[in-house]
Structure formats: C-alpha cells, structure tokens
Amino acid sequence: MKDGERNARAHPEGDTPAILSQVKRTSIVDTVTEKLIALIETGAVKPGETVPKETDLMEQLGVGRSTVREAVRSLVVMGVLESRARRGTIVVSPTINNYADKVQSSVLTWALRDLYEVRALLEGEAAAKAASHVTEVQTENLRKLCAIIEKRIESGKPYFEENRRFHLAVADASRNSVLISTIKSIIGVMREHRERIMREDPAVQPQDTIDHREIVDAIAAGDSDGARDAMRRHLYFAAQSVPDN
C-alpha cells in the first residue's frame, strides 16, 4: 500500500484521525437516537406506523447507514420500536419513557437485590470495555466527577445526580449504545431507593468515594478485569443496603 493510501485510510474524514472518529461515534449514535425519539414524541411518527426508510433517515439526519441502524436497534431493544416481517420497523410505544415505565411497574415484583445484580453485571462489563476504549478526556472527566462527589459528601450535600453522571460516564466510555441506554434506564428506575440510601446510610458515603477511585484507576490503567471487579464490588456493596423482606 502506498503512503498516500495509508494516510487516506488513517484519516478518512480529512484531517480527523480515525481514533477520534471512533471516540465520537457513540455520542453521534446517541444524538440520532434522541432525534428519533423526538419524531415519535411529537407525533411525526405515531404508534403503529412505520418509521421512515433508512435512506430517508440518513438524508434527514445527515448521518450514515450504520449510525441509523445502531440508533434504531437501540430503540428496538428498549421496546420503543419493533421489527416486523413485511412491514419494516414500527413504533410500538409513544415515548422512550414507556420503557422505563414498564421496568418501573415490574419493580413491584422484582427484588431490588436482583436489580443491583443486573446492574453489577452490565456496569461491570461497561467498565471493562471502558478500560479498553477510554480517552484521556473521559478519564479526566471521571476523576473530576470523583472529586465533586467527595466534596459534596464532605459538605453533607446530596450527590445522587453526580453519582448518576459518574456511572453513565463509565458506561459512555464503553462505546456500546445498548449498554448505555439500558444502564441509564435501570438507574432511573432505582433513583428513589438510591437517593434515600445515600441520605440515610452513613456507611455508603465513604465507601462510594473509595469504590469510585478504584474503578477510575483501573479504567485509566487499561485494566479491564480490575475495572470489572471494582464496579461489581461497588454495586454488590450497594445491594447490601436493601432490607430483607
């Protein structure tokens, strides 16, 4: 291969390095997913109707075919869209919140411990993938979130939102749009319980600061196994806050 060809492949979008394009990819898919959700929530595409063709979405949203497919796939997983033979992809739920609502209603029959176990499995893998894909900017953001959480704990202020941002930042670094969406939904479902525990259980706060630092250190070091184990330990400890029935 000639040097010119090699450089062209390494920089497929002009002067933008290929690795930078990969870093941006997850956020692009998320943006397209949000735009599709907006089409549904505004009634542009109603429940029971077929979503526009891939080529139409590509033109309308200004993205490539693979990005459109990933965004649609995410909404299928979340129960907002459904693929049907001979009809294509149709809208089955009016809003993205319908997915969280379905999960929320199921909490009555699911034990919170089970939800923590699901989070430990999913977020453990997200942390492991993050260790392989994280950028310096993302690592710095995670460290800043750790510092913010620690300051809020020291001053006795609530930190659920900062904690949520930390976990979603780890998920975002995994570059897996389905993991990101699913983790976000489950965290939303568990919000009330987690906020109460953060306020009422004094053991949770110092342990959170220790756990978060261990997770970030492992991710920054590129230690996938260590990141997975640290995240799972963190969430299994959190599960201990759930009272026995």
N, C-alpha and C positions, 0 to 999 in steps of 0.2 A: 504494500500500500504506500502511495506517495505521501510525503509530509503534508501537502496541502489537503489531501483527502482525509488524513488522520486528524488534522486540526479542525476540518469542517465537521467531522463526526463528533469530536470532543466539544465543539461549540455549535450545536445545531440551531441555536436561536441567536445568531450574530455573535456578539461578544459575551453572551451569558454562558458560563461554564455549565457542563452537563450536571455536575453535582448540585449546583444551585437550582437548576430546573427541578431536580428531584425533590429538594427541600421544599420548594414552593408547591409541589403537586398536591399534597394533602389539603392545604388551605384553599387551593383552586377548586378541588372536588367539593369541599365543604361549602364554598361560596355558591357553586352551581346547585348543590342540594338545597340550600336556603332559597334560591331563586325559584326552584321547582315547587317548594313548599308555599312560597308566596303566590304562585299561579293557582294553587289549589285553594288556599285560604281566601283569596279574593274572588273565587268563583269562576275564574277564567277556564278552569277545567273542573267539572263537578264530579261527585261520586257516581260511578257507573260509566263515566265517559273515558274514552281512550286518550292517553297523553299524546302530544304531538310526535310525529316521526323523528327519529334520531337526526336526520339531515336538517329538519326544521329547527330542532332544538340547538343543533350545532351553529346554525346561522343566527338564530335569535339570541343565543347566549355568548356567541363568539368564542367557542371552545372546540376542542377536537372530539372525535367519536369516543375514544377511550374514557375521557373525562365524563361525558354524558352517561356512558354505560355504568361507570362506577357510582355516580350520583343516583341513578335510577335503581341500581342494585341495593344501595343503602336504604332507600325508601321501601323497597320490597321487603327487605329484612325487618324493617320497623313496622310493617303491616299497613303502611300508607298506600302503597301500590301493590298490584298483583298481576303476574303474567298469566295470560290465558290463551289457550290454543285458538288460533284463527281470529282472535280479537286484538292481540297485542297486549300492551300494558295498560291496565285501567286503574282508576282511582277507587279505592275501597274505603278510605277514611277521609273525612273532611279536613283534618288538620294533623300536624305532627304530634300534637298533644294527645291525640287519640291513643297513640302507642303507650305513652306514659300513663294515661288514664286506665288502659287495660291492665297494665302491670300494677298500678296503684290499687285497683279493685281486688287484685289477686293477693295483695298483702294480707288480707283478712284470713286467708287460708295458708299462706306461706309463713314459715318461721323467719324472723329476722336473721337468725343464725344462718339459714340457708342462703339468704341474700348476701350476707357477708362472705359466705363460702364462694358464691358465684363471682362476687367482686374480686376476691383473692385470686381466683383462677384467671379471670380476664385481665385484671390490672397487673397481675404477676407477669403474664405474657406480654402485656403492653410495655412494662418496664424492661423486660428482657430485650424486646425489639428496639426500644428506645436506646439501649446501650449500644446497639449496632448502628443506629441511624442519627443519633442526636448531633446537633450542630453546637458550635461554641456559643452562639446567640441563645439557643434554647437552654443550654447548661447554665449560662449566666442568669437567665430568667428564672430558672428553678431555684438557684441559690438566693436570688432576690426575694422570691416568694417565701423561702425558708426564713429569711431574716425578718420579713414583715410579720409572719405568723408568730415568731418568737417575741417580737416587740409587743404585739397585741396581747399575747399571753402574759407577759411581764406587767403590762398595764391593766390587766383584768378585763380587757375588751373582748367581745365575741369575735371569732375568727372563722366561722363556717364558710363564708364566701371566699376568703383567701385559701382555706383548705381545699375547697372545691376547685378553685383555679389551679392549685398545685397538682391535684390528681388529674385534671383534664390536660394540664401542660405535659405531664408524663405520657398520657395517652396520645396526645398530639404528636409527640416525638416518635411514636411508634410508626407513624405514616400509614396506619391502617384505618380507613374511614369507617368501616363497620365496627371495629373495636371502639373507636372514639364515640360514635353515636350511641352504641349500646351502653358503654360506661356512663356517659352523660345522662341517659335515661334512668339508669339504676340509681345513680347518686341523687337525682331529683326525687325519686320515689322515697328514698331513705332520709330525706332532708330533715323532717320533723324530729325523727328519733336521734339523728346525729347531732342536731343543734342542742337538744335537751341534754344529751350526754356530755357535750363539750362544756355546758354550763354547770352541770351538777356533779360530775365525777372528777375530783381533783387529780386522780392518777392518770387520766387521759392526757392532760395538757403537757406535762413534761415528757411523757413517752412519745407524744406526737413529734416534738422537736427532735428527739433522738432518732426516731424512725425516719423522719424526712431527710435528715442529714445523711443517714446511712444509704437511703435509696438514691439520693443525688450523687453521692460519692461513687457508688457502684456504677451508675449510668455514665458518669463523667470518665470513669476509668475503662469503659468499654467492657465491663464485667457483666455479661448477660445473666449468668447463673446467680451471681451475687445480687443483682438488681431484682431478679425474680424472687429470690428468697427473702430479701429485705422487705419488698412490698407485701408478700404473703404474710410474713411475721407481723407486719404492721396491721393488716386487716384482721388477722386471726386474733390479735390482742384486742382490737376494737370489738370483735364479736363477743368477747367476754363481758362486755357491758350490757348485753341483752339478758334480761331477767329470765329465770327458768319459769316455765308455765306451771 
